[in-house]
């Protein structure tokens, strides 16, 4: 499944109409092609679509209004001028959401959340003060005989009543500003009552030209995974989904699991030689990655799936997968194999070093031992890497310190963020995986714009937990241009170089 969030184009109308008719069956007319063309002409970036496998199945439409000139509490048809959109004003301070819908067949994919996130990002980029929208309360007709709209809304806020529209909007940080009566005369489910909802842009700066701000703050979620035995594959999936569900609720852009975090599944093969047991584990890798890809799409978060064994053309690799939230997949094969991995498992090393483009910038992947070789990170930095993810597995504190110290050095010398995540606990009945030591962390460059110790966040050692941290990609640009030292720019390229040989 391929999911893309993009701006709406005029040629999308055929798909758009089908989705509108299905989404608002029985609720009146759909937007005409002329309406959509007009919106795209006056405010193209404000018309946002979600495309699934080449078809538009969800959409958010909006205009900009000036709250000093336009009564944002007015009725819906007055705001949109009955489809003329004359109140749209690029110099305004408020984004007015005039439509959001998702085709019923795709509502399980949480596409509405993607649309709302895209709107918020655009609002921040344009330095608008707020997003305002009228919201239906479609479950109200079930309570209208003995409950006022105000009481109904309060009960929805307290989660005593579920309303598919209002509950979703409240969960996306919107708050009710006003109750609007006679908002949509054809909306019998809501009894013609609506809520005026508002989301405030905390980055708004008065008298700053539009588009001055850029959304460059990325939220990372690292899972410090407790090694435990699982009775079957489903129990393993349940544990993975628990962390994905929990961490994604905090609005994270990336979730990372540790290296070989699925090795508890080797316990049924403990009587086999280590190499054969690892080959048996590799048989599950495709199925596991398919499941994690589903989680990435469903929970709208990019997932670095730690690493897993992969058997390919007779060779056994240690592979980290980047499951994008749009449904695409990238993979990185560990390049440097430790003596232990070679002795017990006969792992082969990969040969590709490259950055991966994501919806949150350019990222690199290195697995554990790889981060101890500075050449790899430097090559990735030359390719534009902004965040380096390092899933690792270490059994002792001195092994961990090697990974940690080198990772922190990589952040400083390459002017990037480095996130490391490992496993904790003991794993009986799995040969060569007995003990774990970990303290997951996010490291930064070392300059005035960053923490004094160049550590953005770090977990409690040897305790299962999640670590959540925000990193500012814009600060990296400032560092590169105006830093106290300029490590990437000041290299003596006339004297030495680091480059790939193949």
N, C-alpha and C positions, 0 to 999 in steps of 0.2 A: 504494500500500500504506500503510495507516494502522496504526501500532504504538503501543500505550499500555501503560505499566507502572502498575498500580493495585492497590488492595487487592481481594482476592477477595470476592465476595458470594455469598449462599446460592443465588441464582437461576442462578449459573454452573455448577451441578453437572452439568447435561447435557453441556455442552461439555467440562467437566473430566474426566468419566468417559471420554469418547471419547479424549481425549488421553492419559489414564493407560493405557488398554487398549493403545493403539498404542505408547506409550513403554516399557511393561514387559510386553510380550507374552511369555508363558511364564515370568514371574517371580513368580507367585502372585497373590493377590487384590488388587483395587484398594481405595482408601479408600471407605467407604460414605458415603452422604449424611449419616447421623447423625454420623459422624466429622468431616466437614467443617463441619457446623453447629456442633458442639461447639467446634471450634477457632476458628471465627469468633466465637462467643459469648465465649470466655475470653480471646482475644488477637486481635482483628480486624486490627490494624495489622501483625501478624506474618505474615499469610497474603497472599502477594503473587502477583499474576497478570500475565501478559503477554497482551494482547488484540491480535490481528492481524485487521484488517478485520471487527471486531465479534465475533470468536470467541476464546475462551480456548484458547491452544495451549501454554502453559507455566505452571509454577506452582512456588512455593517455600513450604513450610509450616514453621512453627517454633513453639517454646514458650520460655518463660524459666524457668530453674531456678536455684536457689541452690547454688553449688558447696560451701558449707559443710554443706548438708543432704543433697544428692544426689550420689551417686558418678557423676561424668560419664564415668567409664571403664566404666560398667556396660553390659550387653547392651542392644540396641536396644529389645526388647519390654519390658524392665524400665523403661527411661527413659520410654516412652510409656504405661506401665501397661496394655498390651494394648488401647490405644485409649481409655482413660479420661482420660488426661492429668492425673492428680491431682498430679503433681509440678510442674505449672506454678505459678510464683510471681512475681507482678509485682514483688516486692521483691528478686528474685534478681539475680545479677550476670552471668549467662551466657545468651546466646541459643543454644538447641540446635536445629540444623537437622534436622528429621525427614524432609524430603522435598524433592527438586528433580527435576523432569522437564520435558522438552521433546518435543512431538510430533515424530516423525521427519521429517515433511515440512517442518519449519521450522528444522531444526538448522543450516542454512547461514547463518541470520540472526544467529547469536551471541546468542541470547536468554538462554542460561544466564549469560552475562556480565552482562547487564542485571539478572537476578535477584540475582546475587551482589552487584553494586554497590548495589542497593536494600537488601539485607540489611545491608550494611556501613553505609550511610547511616542506617538505622534504629538500628543498634547505637550509632552515635555520638550520634544524637539522644537516645537513652534513657540515655546514659552507662553502657552495659554494658561489662564488662571484656573480653569475648571472644565470639567465635562458635565453637561446637564442633559437629562433625557427624561421623557415621560415614560412611565412603566405601567403596563397592565397588571392587574391582580386577578388572574383568571380563575382562581379557586374561590373568590369572594362570593359568588352566587350560591355556594353551598352553605354560607353562614349569614347572608344578608338579612334574613328574616328576623334574626335575634341579635345582631351584632353590628355596631357602627363601623365604618371604614377605619376609624382611628383605633378602635379596640382590635380589629382584625390585624392591622399592621403591627401593633404592639405584640400580639401573640405570635406573629410570624418572626418578629425580632427575637423573641424569647424561645423560638423553636418549638412552641406548643402547637403551631399549625404550619404545615408545609405549603408554600405557594411556589410553583415551578419558576415563575418569573422573578418575584420579589426576593425569594430566598437566594436565588443565584446572584442577583444584583447586590444584595447585602454582603454576600460572601466575597464579592469583588471590590469591597471597600467603598461602595456607594452608600450614601445615607439619605433618608427621606427628608426633603425640605418642606414639602407642602402636599396636601391632598387636592387633587384637581377633579372637579365635578364636570360632567358633560364633556369629557375629554375626547372620547371616541364614541359617537352616538350609536354605531353599529356593534359595539363591544358588549354584548349581553352577558357574557361570562363575568365580566368585571363590573356589571351594573353601571356602565358608563363612568366608573370611577377609576382614576389613575393616581399614581404617585409621581411627584416631581423629584427625581433623584439627582444627586450631585456627587462628583468625585473631585477632590481638590488636589491640584498639582503643588506639592510642597517645594518644588524647585522654581516655582514662578518668581520672576523678578520684574517688578513694574518698570515701565519705560525702557525695557530691553527689546530690541528688534526681534521679530519672529525668526525662528530657525537658528537663533544664537546658541541654544542649548542642544546637546546631543546626548542621547541615552548611551552611556558608556559604562555604567555600573553593572557588573556581572556578579550574580550570587552563586557561590559554590557550596555544594553539600557533599561532605566526605563521610563515608560509612566506615567506622572502626568496627569491624565484623568479628563477632565472637564465634570461634570455631565450635561446632556442635554436630553431633551425629544426627542424620535424618533417616526416618524410616523408609522414605521413598522420595521420588523426584518432586511430587506435588508439595510435600512439606517444605522442601527447599524453595520451590516457587513462592509459597506462602510467605516465607521469611524475607525473600527478596522483595516481593510486592509490598510487604509491610513497610520496609525502609523507603521504597520509592514513593509510596502513598504519603508517608509521614513527611519526608523531606520535601517533596514537591508542594505540599501545603504551605510551605514557607516561601513560595515563589522562586525557588532555585532554578537556575538555568542549566546547571550541570550537577549530576550525581556521580560519584566515583566509588566503586567497590575495590577491594584489595586484589593483589596477585593471587592466583590459584585459590580464590575463595570458595570454589566448589569442590575442593579435595575431600571434604567429608563424604562425598558420594563414592569415594574409593573403598570405603569400609567393607562392602560385600566381596571385594577382590583382595582382601588382605593376605590371603594364603598364596597369592600369585607373586612372582618376582616383581620388583618395583616397576620395571619397564612395562611389563604386560598389564599391570594394574593401571598404569597411566594411559596405556592404549585403550583399555576398557572405558576409562573416564572420558577419553576423547570421543568415544562413540556418542556421547550425550551432547557434545558441544553445539552442533547445529540446532538441535531441538531447544536447548537452553537459550541460545542467542535469538531464535525466532520468538520465544516467549518474552525475552527482555526487550526486543524491538517493539512488541505489542505494548509493553508497559511504557516505553518511551513515547509512543504515539498517544496512548490513552491518557497518560498523566502529564503530557505536554512538557517533557523535560529531556534534555540530552543525557544519555547514560553511558559512562565509561564502565564497561562490564568487567572491571578488574583484569584478569587474564585467565585463559583456559587452554588446555592442551588441544592441538589440532593435528590430525594425521593427514599428510598430504604427500602423495607420490612416494610413499614408503618412509618419509621423514616425519619426525615428531617435533612440532614447534610449540612454543609458548606464545600465545597470541592474545593481544588486547583488542577489544572491539569497541568502537564508538558508534553507539546507536543514536542517530539523530532523531529529534522529535518530529521531523517531517517524514519519517519512515525509511530514510536512506541509511546505509551502513558502510563504515570504513573499518579497516583492520590494520594492526601493526604487529609484526613478528619480532619478538625479542632478539636482539642482535648478539649481545654478549652472553654466553652461557657460563654459569659458575662451575667450578670443578665438581661440586656436589651434584648439580643437575646433569652434568655429563656422565659422572660415575654411576648414578642410580637410574637415570632415565634415558640417557643417550640422546638428549635434546639437540636439535640442530638450530643454528642461528639464522635469522633473517638477513636480508640485504637491502632493504628499502628504508630510506630516511626522508621523511617529508612531513610538512605541516598539513593540517586538515582545515578546510574552510567550514565554519559553522555560522549559525545565525547570531553568534555572539563573538565574532572575531576569529582569528587564526590560532589554533591550538596545536600543541605537539604531544606525542605520547612516547614515553620511555618506560621500560619495565625494570624496576629494582636495580640490578647490577649495571644496567645501561647508563644510569645517571652518574655513575662513578667515572665515566669516560667523557671528559669535557668537550671532545671534538663533536660528538653527536648534537649536543645542545647548541653549540656554536653554529653548526650547519643549519639547524632549525631556526635559530635567531636570524640568520641571513635570509631565510625564507619568509620572515615576517612574523614569527611566533610571538604571541602575547601571553599565553598561559601554557605552562608545561604541566601535564598530569603524569604522576609517577605512582602507579600501584606497586606495592612491594610486599614481600614476605620475608621476615627475619625471625630467627629463632632465639637469638641472644641480644643483649644490649649492645655489645660491641659491634655486631653486624648491623644493628639499627643505626648506631652512631655514624657508621660509614655512609649509609644511605642519606641520613639526615644532613650531615655536614656537607656532603657533596651537593645535595639538592639546594641547600642554602647558598652555596657558592655559585651554583648555576643561575640562581635568581639575580644575584648581584652582578656577575660578569656578563650576563646576557640581557640585563635590564628588562626582566619579565617577572611574572608571578609563577611560582612553582607550588603545586599542591601534591602532597604525598598521603597515601592511605594504606594502612596495613591491617592485619588480623591480630586478634588477641586470644588468649586461652590455650587450653590443652586439647589434643585430639587423640584419644586412645584408639587402638585398633586400626590405625592407618600408619603403616611403616614410613619412617623418614619425615613425618609431619607432626611429631609429638608435641612440641612446644612452640609458642609464638611470643614475640615481643613487639609492641607497637606504641607509638605516640604520633598519631596523624597530625598534620600541620599544613598551614599555608604560609609560604615565605614570600617576601617582597624584596625589591632592590633596597639599597641602603642610602637614603638621602633625606632631606628635611621633609619632603612630602609624604614620607612613609614612617611606620613605627620606628622608634629609636633602636630597637633590637632586630629590626628587619623581619619580624614575625607578626603576621597579620592575626593569626589565631592558631591555637594548638589544643589538642585533646588531652584528657587525663590519661596518663600512661596505663596500659594494660586493663582498660575498662571498655566494655562495649558501649558505644555512644555514636551520635552523629555530630559533626563539626560543620557549622554553617558560617560562611564569611563572605563579605562583599569585597570585590576588587574593582578598582577604578582604572579602566583602560586609558582614559584620557590623561591620567597622571603619568603613564608611561611615555606618552608623546611629549609631555612637558619635560620629563627627565631627559629624554633623548636630545631635546633642543636646548634646555636651560639648566641641566643638572650640574652639580658641583664638579663632577667629573663626567666625561663622555666616553664610556668604555668601548662602545661599539664604533664610534666615530674616530677615536684616537688610535686605532690599531695601525701598526706600521705595515700596511699592505705592500709597500715597496720592498719589505724585508722578509715577510713570511705570509703564508696563507693556509687556510684549512678548507679542503674541498673533497667532494666524493670522487672516488676513482672509477665508479661504475654506476 
